[in-house]
Amino acid sequence: MFASHYVIQQIYHLFDIGDIEGTKELFNKFTSRYPADMELKELKNEFLRIIKSNNNEEMNKLKNKFKALIEARKLETSGGISTLTKKGRRPGIDSWIRLV
């Protein structure tokens, strides 16, 4: 199971307001709750690396990665394209769209 966009938004909110300790706690909480979510683990590792270096340019890149992951998870959980089958939820809609 993967973390929903709500979970990632919670982490991003604390990161955005500058609550480093709160962000670390949420990362630890949710990476242990969703051990199969590699994208979340990558964000956590990158966050920890950037915090040590205190690089503003890297922080901005990480914010963009957060936003991209939030949007991707919104699409996945709102009935968009399934990550397992790479098909839409409504069979036949893909061929209809190609005709139009």
CORFENMO-V87917 format. One record per residue. D_FIRST is the distance of its C-alpha to the first C-alpha in Angstrom with 1 decimal. Layout:
BEGIN
D_FIRST  D_FIRST
END
This chain:
BEGIN
0.0  3.8  6.9  9.1  12.6  14.1  12.6  13.9  17.1  17.7  17.7  19.7  22.2  23.1  23.4  25.6  27.9  28.3  26.9  26.0  25.5  23.3  21.1  20.9  20.1  17.2  15.9  16.3  14.7  11.4  11.2  11.7  9.2  6.3  8.2  6.6  7.1  10.7  12.0  11.6  13.3  15.9  16.7  17.2  19.5  21.4  21.9  23.3  25.5  26.8  27.6  29.8  31.6  31.9  32.2  32.2  31.7  28.6  27.4  28.0  26.0  23.0  23.4  23.4  20.2  18.6  20.0  19.0  15.3  15.6  17.4  15.0  12.1  14.7  15.6  12.3  11.7  15.5  15.9  16.7  16.1  13.2  11.6  11.8  15.3  16.7  18.5  19.1  18.5  22.2  23.8  27.1  26.6  26.4  29.8  31.3  30.4  32.0  35.2  35.6
END
